[in-house]
Amino acid sequence: MKITKPAEEIEVCDFCSTGGYLQKCTVCGQQFCFHCEGSVMCSWGFFHLCEECVQREDVQKTIGRYTRQLTPIYEKRTKALKRLKRIHK
């Protein structure tokens, strides 16, 4: 069976034009999908950056500076979690 759907306007990734769940880059403000999301190794994540902004040297330096500050906090949290009792079998 064929049906006709009225035209609709949807938001798409500013980089690859894919629809779906989109995030807004903190640096440039463009919308990006999961495929176009940037990632920095050893950065603890928790930021919304497109793959283009992640490649910028100033962005990497800023992420690196705060990663050094966050590392001791995450190490303490991991040690505290390991000290918790195991309750499931």
Secondary structure, DSSP 4 states (H G I P E B T S, - for coil): -----------B-TTT--BSS-EE-TTT--EE-GGGB---TTS------BHHHHTSHHHHHHHHHHHHHHHHHHHHHHHHHHHSPP---
